[in-house]
């Protein structure tokens, strides 16, 4: 059997938290894909715990990338892909599934390599950031949090390592935020995505890529989530909620912007 990892029997504390999971997420099934047989690499343990707290322990499963296949996405409502796997172990598996997905493995947005979400034909720039620059305050993700254009303290003291995809991104891609290093002015993106039916660049074989499910790229690296602030986790959650059509849409304004 493939080592799909679910600690339901071992984590009584998370069962208690699951009892308070909102009805909005109570039926959402999530698959988290990481680099090891258990979520122990980088910040995968932090993300694993966060997903269980958000969706309920019984609704979240984990699988190591080497054991994963595209078919694993068929039984869930959301796929979350870490950057801890080697990109070769997840390429050609989750870029063209009918299940919404969030990814932070930078090599999987590189159009020339193939088997990826073809968002960029250029490089990605890595930097350590405390703030990300919100560049679109009108997208449902940012509107749900009441975020304004400008810096958002996504990572705590010392920052987190991020990556920004080089412009131009495809015309149907939307950009939520960029790194302060990249400046957010030239079409680069650190948090970006595509809606169903959106066209990205042609794939490496020259075939058109039309999204059959929503996708978001959240430009952090292996250990970055350990240092996410409350605002950072709120933005992460809003991205997940948009993917699964579960945004509250209350328009409540949080005092996250500096």
LOBAVO-58706 format. One record per residue (C-alpha): chain; residue number from 1; residue in three letters; x, y, z. Coordinates in steps of 0.001 Angstrom, whole numbers, plus 500000, padded with zeros to 6 digits. Layout:
@ch A; i NUM; aa ALA; east X; north Y; up Z;
...
//
This chain:
@ch A; i 1; aa UNK; east 500000; north 500000; up 500000;
@ch A; i 2; aa UNK; east 501098; north 503554; up 499386;
@ch A; i 3; aa UNK; east 502057; north 505379; up 502592;
@ch A; i 4; aa UNK; east 499139; north 507800; up 502803;
@ch A; i 5; aa UNK; east 499644; north 509233; up 506274;
@ch A; i 6; aa UNK; east 496780; north 510175; up 508561;
@ch A; i 7; aa UNK; east 497406; north 510469; up 512312;
@ch A; i 8; aa UNK; east 493738; north 510380; up 513324;
@ch A; i 9; aa UNK; east 494306; north 507658; up 515887;
@ch A; i 10; aa UNK; east 497371; north 509360; up 517325;
@ch A; i 11; aa UNK; east 496248; north 512937; up 517685;
@ch A; i 12; aa UNK; east 493400; north 513140; up 520174;
@ch A; i 13; aa UNK; east 494025; north 516830; up 520639;
@ch A; i 14; aa UNK; east 493293; north 517522; up 517004;
@ch A; i 15; aa UNK; east 490115; north 515471; up 517239;
@ch A; i 16; aa UNK; east 488969; north 517883; up 519916;
@ch A; i 17; aa UNK; east 489810; north 520813; up 517652;
@ch A; i 18; aa UNK; east 487981; north 519115; up 514795;
@ch A; i 19; aa UNK; east 484782; north 519237; up 516834;
@ch A; i 20; aa UNK; east 484897; north 523011; up 516501;
@ch A; i 21; aa UNK; east 485627; north 523029; up 512767;
@ch A; i 22; aa UNK; east 483094; north 525282; up 511073;
@ch A; i 23; aa UNK; east 480382; north 523654; up 509010;
@ch A; i 24; aa UNK; east 481813; north 525554; up 506054;
@ch A; i 25; aa UNK; east 484847; north 523254; up 505980;
@ch A; i 26; aa UNK; east 483482; north 520171; up 507710;
@ch A; i 27; aa UNK; east 483080; north 518165; up 504505;
@ch A; i 28; aa UNK; east 486136; north 519428; up 502619;
@ch A; i 29; aa UNK; east 488637; north 516623; up 502001;
@ch A; i 30; aa UNK; east 492277; north 517674; up 501617;
@ch A; i 31; aa UNK; east 495368; north 515841; up 500375;
@ch A; i 32; aa UNK; east 498744; north 517269; up 501424;
@ch A; i 33; aa UNK; east 501726; north 516162; up 499318;
@ch A; i 34; aa UNK; east 505222; north 516424; up 500817;
@ch A; i 35; aa UNK; east 508712; north 515095; up 500358;
@ch A; i 36; aa UNK; east 508808; north 512315; up 502970;
@ch A; i 37; aa UNK; east 506572; north 509432; up 504004;
@ch A; i 38; aa UNK; east 505403; north 511552; up 506951;
@ch A; i 39; aa UNK; east 505124; north 515363; up 507161;
@ch A; i 40; aa UNK; east 508453; north 515916; up 508892;
@ch A; i 41; aa UNK; east 510524; north 517852; up 506337;
@ch A; i 42; aa UNK; east 510921; north 521625; up 506376;
@ch A; i 43; aa UNK; east 507748; north 523284; up 507647;
@ch A; i 44; aa UNK; east 505483; north 520448; up 506496;
@ch A; i 45; aa UNK; east 504618; north 519615; up 510108;
@ch A; i 46; aa UNK; east 503354; north 523168; up 510684;
@ch A; i 47; aa UNK; east 501256; north 523098; up 507518;
@ch A; i 48; aa UNK; east 499934; north 519620; up 508354;
@ch A; i 49; aa UNK; east 498817; north 520770; up 511794;
@ch A; i 50; aa UNK; east 497261; north 523933; up 510364;
@ch A; i 51; aa UNK; east 495299; north 522000; up 507743;
@ch A; i 52; aa UNK; east 493989; north 519592; up 510375;
@ch A; i 53; aa UNK; east 492924; north 522466; up 512604;
@ch A; i 54; aa UNK; east 491165; north 524156; up 509695;
@ch A; i 55; aa UNK; east 489415; north 521167; up 508107;
@ch A; i 56; aa UNK; east 489318; north 518587; up 510907;
@ch A; i 57; aa UNK; east 491826; north 515791; up 511433;
@ch A; i 58; aa UNK; east 489636; north 513158; up 509786;
@ch A; i 59; aa UNK; east 489421; north 515197; up 506586;
@ch A; i 60; aa UNK; east 493132; north 515701; up 505910;
@ch A; i 61; aa UNK; east 495483; north 513042; up 504543;
@ch A; i 62; aa UNK; east 499165; north 513166; up 503672;
@ch A; i 63; aa UNK; east 501170; north 511320; up 501040;
@ch A; i 64; aa UNK; east 504851; north 511349; up 500139;
@ch A; i 65; aa UNK; east 505429; north 512605; up 496624;
@ch A; i 66; aa UNK; east 507209; north 509468; up 495457;
@ch A; i 67; aa UNK; east 504114; north 507399; up 496169;
@ch A; i 68; aa UNK; east 501619; north 509911; up 494781;
@ch A; i 69; aa UNK; east 499746; north 509738; up 491496;
@ch A; i 70; aa UNK; east 497249; north 511958; up 489734;
@ch A; i 71; aa UNK; east 494515; north 509547; up 490785;
@ch A; i 72; aa UNK; east 495059; north 510512; up 494430;
@ch A; i 73; aa UNK; east 493456; north 513880; up 493642;
@ch A; i 74; aa UNK; east 490186; north 512286; up 492555;
@ch A; i 75; aa UNK; east 489054; north 511392; up 496071;
@ch A; i 76; aa UNK; east 489544; north 514866; up 497590;
@ch A; i 77; aa UNK; east 488302; north 518427; up 497190;
@ch A; i 78; aa UNK; east 491687; north 520163; up 497483;
@ch A; i 79; aa UNK; east 495328; north 519239; up 496835;
@ch A; i 80; aa UNK; east 498104; north 521115; up 498657;
@ch A; i 81; aa UNK; east 501630; north 520575; up 497319;
@ch A; i 82; aa UNK; east 504704; north 521445; up 499396;
@ch A; i 83; aa UNK; east 508108; north 522399; up 498012;
@ch A; i 84; aa UNK; east 509831; north 519686; up 500055;
@ch A; i 85; aa UNK; east 509607; north 517031; up 497301;
@ch A; i 86; aa UNK; east 512055; north 517044; up 494451;
@ch A; i 87; aa UNK; east 510142; north 518515; up 491547;
@ch A; i 88; aa UNK; east 510771; north 515429; up 489442;
@ch A; i 89; aa UNK; east 508724; north 513346; up 491872;
@ch A; i 90; aa UNK; east 505594; north 515458; up 491359;
@ch A; i 91; aa UNK; east 505972; north 516684; up 487780;
@ch A; i 92; aa UNK; east 503207; north 515421; up 485458;
@ch A; i 93; aa UNK; east 500975; north 514499; up 488424;
@ch A; i 94; aa UNK; east 498972; north 517500; up 489653;
@ch A; i 95; aa UNK; east 499310; north 520244; up 487025;
@ch A; i 96; aa UNK; east 496263; north 519159; up 485034;
@ch A; i 97; aa UNK; east 493849; north 517691; up 487574;
@ch A; i 98; aa UNK; east 490173; north 518523; up 487999;
@ch A; i 99; aa UNK; east 490706; north 519225; up 491715;
@ch A; i 100; aa UNK; east 491663; north 522725; up 492965;
@ch A; i 101; aa UNK; east 495283; north 522945; up 494071;
@ch A; i 102; aa UNK; east 497753; north 525154; up 495903;
@ch A; i 103; aa UNK; east 501480; north 524699; up 495326;
@ch A; i 104; aa UNK; east 504692; north 526309; up 496552;
@ch A; i 105; aa UNK; east 507305; north 524266; up 494638;
@ch A; i 106; aa UNK; east 508850; north 526899; up 492393;
@ch A; i 107; aa UNK; east 510103; north 524506; up 489695;
@ch A; i 108; aa UNK; east 506499; north 523537; up 488888;
@ch A; i 109; aa UNK; east 505680; north 526891; up 487288;
@ch A; i 110; aa UNK; east 508464; north 526654; up 484687;
@ch A; i 111; aa UNK; east 506890; north 526296; up 481245;
@ch A; i 112; aa UNK; east 509991; north 525019; up 479373;
@ch A; i 113; aa UNK; east 510391; north 521968; up 481649;
@ch A; i 114; aa UNK; east 506973; north 520465; up 480912;
@ch A; i 115; aa UNK; east 504594; north 518663; up 483234;
@ch A; i 116; aa UNK; east 504060; north 521883; up 485169;
@ch A; i 117; aa UNK; east 501600; north 524734; up 485507;
@ch A; i 118; aa UNK; east 503068; north 526866; up 482673;
@ch A; i 119; aa UNK; east 502955; north 530290; up 484314;
@ch A; i 120; aa UNK; east 506363; north 531648; up 483377;
@ch A; i 121; aa UNK; east 508915; north 531294; up 480613;
@ch A; i 122; aa UNK; east 511538; north 533054; up 482719;
@ch A; i 123; aa UNK; east 513325; north 532603; up 486003;
@ch A; i 124; aa UNK; east 512164; north 532867; up 489593;
@ch A; i 125; aa UNK; east 513862; north 535225; up 492020;
@ch A; i 126; aa UNK; east 514376; north 534079; up 495613;
@ch A; i 127; aa UNK; east 514607; north 536505; up 498515;
@ch A; i 128; aa UNK; east 514026; north 536633; up 502260;
@ch A; i 129; aa UNK; east 511056; north 538829; up 503086;
@ch A; i 130; aa UNK; east 509044; north 539932; up 506097;
@ch A; i 131; aa UNK; east 506481; north 541773; up 503942;
@ch A; i 132; aa UNK; east 504813; north 540870; up 500704;
@ch A; i 133; aa UNK; east 503315; north 543610; up 498546;
@ch A; i 134; aa UNK; east 499595; north 543251; up 497912;
@ch A; i 135; aa UNK; east 499087; north 544351; up 494308;
@ch A; i 136; aa UNK; east 495384; north 543550; up 493811;
@ch A; i 137; aa UNK; east 492894; north 544638; up 496461;
@ch A; i 138; aa UNK; east 489873; north 543738; up 494294;
@ch A; i 139; aa UNK; east 490363; north 539996; up 493977;
@ch A; i 140; aa UNK; east 487927; north 538011; up 496170;
@ch A; i 141; aa UNK; east 490875; north 536692; up 498204;
@ch A; i 142; aa UNK; east 492105; north 540118; up 499271;
@ch A; i 143; aa UNK; east 488611; north 541599; up 499505;
@ch A; i 144; aa UNK; east 487577; north 538864; up 501921;
@ch A; i 145; aa UNK; east 490314; north 540075; up 504286;
@ch A; i 146; aa UNK; east 489818; north 543778; up 503622;
@ch A; i 147; aa UNK; east 493419; north 544123; up 502433;
@ch A; i 148; aa UNK; east 494661; north 547273; up 500761;
@ch A; i 149; aa UNK; east 497406; north 547598; up 498170;
@ch A; i 150; aa UNK; east 500760; north 547832; up 499903;
@ch A; i 151; aa UNK; east 502986; north 545857; up 502285;
@ch A; i 152; aa UNK; east 501561; north 543045; up 504377;
@ch A; i 153; aa UNK; east 503585; north 541500; up 507215;
@ch A; i 154; aa UNK; east 503339; north 537878; up 506074;
@ch A; i 155; aa UNK; east 506436; north 536597; up 507915;
@ch A; i 156; aa UNK; east 507735; north 537329; up 511390;
@ch A; i 157; aa UNK; east 511098; north 538681; up 512511;
@ch A; i 158; aa UNK; east 513854; north 537329; up 510318;
@ch A; i 159; aa UNK; east 511455; north 536819; up 507446;
@ch A; i 160; aa UNK; east 510786; north 533815; up 505299;
@ch A; i 161; aa UNK; east 512339; north 532718; up 502048;
@ch A; i 162; aa UNK; east 510071; north 533519; up 499098;
@ch A; i 163; aa UNK; east 510169; north 533294; up 495350;
@ch A; i 164; aa UNK; east 508740; north 535547; up 492666;
@ch A; i 165; aa UNK; east 507977; north 534375; up 489124;
@ch A; i 166; aa UNK; east 509376; north 536581; up 486389;
@ch A; i 167; aa UNK; east 507058; north 538617; up 484192;
@ch A; i 168; aa UNK; east 505237; north 538359; up 481996;
@ch A; i 169; aa UNK; east 502751; north 535948; up 483498;
@ch A; i 170; aa UNK; east 500005; north 534775; up 481120;
@ch A; i 171; aa UNK; east 497117; north 537140; up 480540;
@ch A; i 172; aa UNK; east 494565; north 534945; up 482337;
@ch A; i 173; aa UNK; east 496719; north 534613; up 485445;
@ch A; i 174; aa UNK; east 495943; north 536923; up 488356;
@ch A; i 175; aa UNK; east 498555; north 538246; up 490773;
@ch A; i 176; aa UNK; east 497701; north 538827; up 494428;
@ch A; i 177; aa UNK; east 501117; north 539760; up 495815;
@ch A; i 178; aa UNK; east 504781; north 540114; up 494971;
@ch A; i 179; aa UNK; east 507942; north 540276; up 497026;
@ch A; i 180; aa UNK; east 509295; north 543651; up 498078;
@ch A; i 181; aa UNK; east 512571; north 542682; up 496384;
@ch A; i 182; aa UNK; east 510844; north 542253; up 493017;
@ch A; i 183; aa UNK; east 508845; north 545410; up 493584;
@ch A; i 184; aa UNK; east 505395; north 544353; up 492471;
@ch A; i 185; aa UNK; east 505361; north 546795; up 489570;
@ch A; i 186; aa UNK; east 506395; north 544813; up 486503;
@ch A; i 187; aa UNK; east 504034; north 541867; up 486480;
@ch A; i 188; aa UNK; east 506151; north 539598; up 488672;
@ch A; i 189; aa UNK; east 504237; north 537448; up 491152;
@ch A; i 190; aa UNK; east 504821; north 535731; up 494493;
@ch A; i 191; aa UNK; east 501184; north 534739; up 495051;
@ch A; i 192; aa UNK; east 499276; north 534189; up 491825;
@ch A; i 193; aa UNK; east 496857; north 531802; up 490208;
@ch A; i 194; aa UNK; east 494295; north 531006; up 487563;
@ch A; i 195; aa UNK; east 490561; north 530325; up 487558;
@ch A; i 196; aa UNK; east 488753; north 527546; up 485730;
@ch A; i 197; aa UNK; east 488941; north 528108; up 481976;
@ch A; i 198; aa UNK; east 491922; north 530448; up 482238;
@ch A; i 199; aa UNK; east 494678; north 530041; up 479676;
@ch A; i 200; aa UNK; east 498317; north 529915; up 480694;
@ch A; i 201; aa UNK; east 501285; north 529628; up 478331;
@ch A; i 202; aa UNK; east 501305; north 526712; up 475931;
@ch A; i 203; aa UNK; east 502912; north 523719; up 477562;
@ch A; i 204; aa UNK; east 506382; north 522450; up 476693;
@ch A; i 205; aa UNK; east 504927; north 520451; up 473797;
@ch A; i 206; aa UNK; east 503296; north 523549; up 472331;
@ch A; i 207; aa UNK; east 499784; north 522483; up 473318;
@ch A; i 208; aa UNK; east 497392; north 525039; up 474826;
@ch A; i 209; aa UNK; east 497020; north 524875; up 478601;
@ch A; i 210; aa UNK; east 493489; north 525616; up 479775;
@ch A; i 211; aa UNK; east 492870; north 525281; up 483513;
@ch A; i 212; aa UNK; east 490204; north 522709; up 484355;
@ch A; i 213; aa UNK; east 490380; north 523595; up 488056;
@ch A; i 214; aa UNK; east 491447; north 526583; up 490101;
@ch A; i 215; aa UNK; east 495107; north 526836; up 491066;
@ch A; i 216; aa UNK; east 497190; north 529119; up 493288;
@ch A; i 217; aa UNK; east 500957; north 529370; up 493602;
@ch A; i 218; aa UNK; east 502042; north 530576; up 497050;
@ch A; i 219; aa UNK; east 505664; north 531632; up 496635;
@ch A; i 220; aa UNK; east 507415; north 530328; up 499721;
@ch A; i 221; aa UNK; east 509998; north 527575; up 500220;
@ch A; i 222; aa UNK; east 510493; north 524489; up 502386;
@ch A; i 223; aa UNK; east 510731; north 526046; up 505861;
@ch A; i 224; aa UNK; east 509014; north 529398; up 505328;
@ch A; i 225; aa UNK; east 505620; north 528481; up 506783;
@ch A; i 226; aa UNK; east 507205; north 528082; up 510212;
@ch A; i 227; aa UNK; east 507527; north 531865; up 510354;
@ch A; i 228; aa UNK; east 504134; north 532876; up 508940;
@ch A; i 229; aa UNK; east 502397; north 535585; up 510963;
@ch A; i 230; aa UNK; east 498688; north 535579; up 511753;
@ch A; i 231; aa UNK; east 498255; north 537722; up 508657;
@ch A; i 232; aa UNK; east 500293; north 535248; up 506625;
@ch A; i 233; aa UNK; east 498170; north 532314; up 507729;
@ch A; i 234; aa UNK; east 495001; north 534337; up 507089;
@ch A; i 235; aa UNK; east 496159; north 535002; up 503527;
@ch A; i 236; aa UNK; east 497080; north 531334; up 503098;
@ch A; i 237; aa UNK; east 493616; north 530329; up 504351;
@ch A; i 238; aa UNK; east 491857; north 532818; up 502103;
@ch A; i 239; aa UNK; east 493684; north 531299; up 499132;
@ch A; i 240; aa UNK; east 492495; north 527832; up 500179;
@ch A; i 241; aa UNK; east 488941; north 529088; up 500671;
@ch A; i 242; aa UNK; east 488876; north 530699; up 497230;
@ch A; i 243; aa UNK; east 490062; north 527460; up 495674;
@ch A; i 244; aa UNK; east 487166; north 525533; up 497217;
@ch A; i 245; aa UNK; east 484514; north 528253; up 496873;
@ch A; i 246; aa UNK; east 484377; north 528681; up 500643;
@ch A; i 247; aa UNK; east 485313; north 532343; up 501017;
@ch A; i 248; aa UNK; east 483141; north 533959; up 503646;
@ch A; i 249; aa UNK; east 482880; north 537185; up 501691;
@ch A; i 250; aa UNK; east 482103; north 539224; up 504782;
@ch A; i 251; aa UNK; east 484407; north 542055; up 503791;
@ch A; i 252; aa UNK; east 485598; north 542337; up 507391;
@ch A; i 253; aa UNK; east 488644; north 544580; up 507588;
@ch A; i 254; aa UNK; east 491587; north 543221; up 509560;
@ch A; i 255; aa UNK; east 494374; north 545466; up 510756;
@ch A; i 256; aa UNK; east 497034; north 543556; up 508832;
@ch A; i 257; aa UNK; east 498510; north 546274; up 506647;
@ch A; i 258; aa UNK; east 501347; north 548374; up 507936;
//
